[in-house]
Each structure stands twice: as C-alpha cells, then as structure tokens.
Amino acid sequence: MQCDSTTPGFSRYYSFRGIMTTATQPLLCAEDSLIDMTFITICTGMTDKWFYKQIGDGQFPKPIKLGHCSRWRKSEVETWLLLRIADSRGNCTA
C-alpha cells in the first residue's frame, strides 16, 4: 500500500481532541507498523528492562500508549538502531 497524498483518506492535517497537527504521511500505514516490546527484544537480543531504562534516560523513543499496551513505530526503532550501529562503528556525524 502506497502512503501518500493519493491514498484515500489521506490528509495533511490531523485533529485529535482539538489539537491540529500536520504530517507528510498518515498516522497509520502498513509500511510503518506499530510494534511491541516483545518484537523489539527478539530483534535486538536486549531485555525489556534495558530498553525501559533507555527510555527513562531519553536514549530510546518513548512508547505510544494504547490503553495498557505500549507500542513503537517500527521506523523510529529502526532509525534508533541504525544510529547505534553507526555510532558504534565510528560513522556517526552527530
């Protein structure tokens, strides 16, 4: 599924509880799914405790809270991981 201005229902402006925000992509898109902590820990081999410490220290993206569930945008986790890889190999430009 292509997610751009030609996607039915696409809007550059989103309103939730009276708060208007702009975005270049829809909030939900098949290419950028929401993932849970189990997915993250399986993919990285790190523990959930380690990730929650990173969140508390501002070193990992904060979760999206859906009721009692926590989810992350897959793209944000991938970006975080790519930056850690680049940093560990001395390729970080920041």
Secondary structure, 3 states (H helix, E strand, C coil): CCCCCCCCCCCCEEEECCEEEECCCCCCECCECEECHHHHHHHHCCCHHHHHHHHHCCCCCCCEEECCEEEEEHHHHHHHHHHHHHHHCCCCCC
